[in-house]
Amino acid sequence: MIENTISKLATWLSRHSIDVLRVSLGLVFVAFGTLKFFPGVSPAEALSVATLEKLSLGLLSGYAAQFVIAAMEVFIGLTLVTGRLLKTGLVVMTGALAGFFAPYVLFFTDLFPGAPTLEAQYIFKDIVLAAAAMVIGARALGARLTPGPSLVFGKPATGPHPAYDR
């Protein structure tokens, strides 16, 4: 009975978990992007604007830079939530993620005057967003998650599983 339940759960998760990840990541991008449309609302506003100013060699600054970032994040989020233009959204997200981590290079001493600042910690969480994007990108390019042998109480139900038996 337990093995049957676990098998059904594994099948359900293999069918739906990446879509749930895609939509939830999209909602995060829409939420954070929407905040940037309103000056003074996003806690990352100053850092994101300063980063885009540097990366664009001063071509974009102030509210124009903030608007571009906001529009880009909302676009990425909407492609993830709806699944439409997903590959385009993932390409844009690749550039955005590079921009997310750029402050570590551009403003390292400001972000780490000793202990990491709140902004440095804020950026650090983007590692999880990048990992989620990799899983979603793999699915968009044709990879599939399929259920393998089920685990019962942390032990493989049938034979060893290389990811869990280390």
QUILINKA-V59252 format. One record per pair of residues at least 6 apart in sequence whose ideal C-beta (glycine too) atoms are under 6 Angstrom apart, sorted by the first residue. I is the first residue (numbers start at 1). J is the second residue. If there is no record, write none. Layout:
I,J
I,J
//
This chain:
3,150
3,157
6,150
7,150
10,147
10,150
11,147
14,145
14,146
14,147
18,139
21,132
22,80
22,136
23,81
25,80
25,132
26,77
26,80
26,81
29,73
29,76
29,77
30,74
30,77
32,73
33,70
33,73
33,74
33,77
35,41
35,42
36,42
36,66
36,69
36,70
37,70
44,122
47,103
47,119
48,69
49,65
49,66
51,102
51,103
52,60
52,65
53,61
53,65
54,106
60,68
72,96
76,89
76,92
76,93
79,85
79,86
79,89
86,140
87,140
90,137
93,133
97,130
100,126
103,123
111,117
111,119
111,120
112,120
149,156
149,157
149,158
149,161
150,157
//
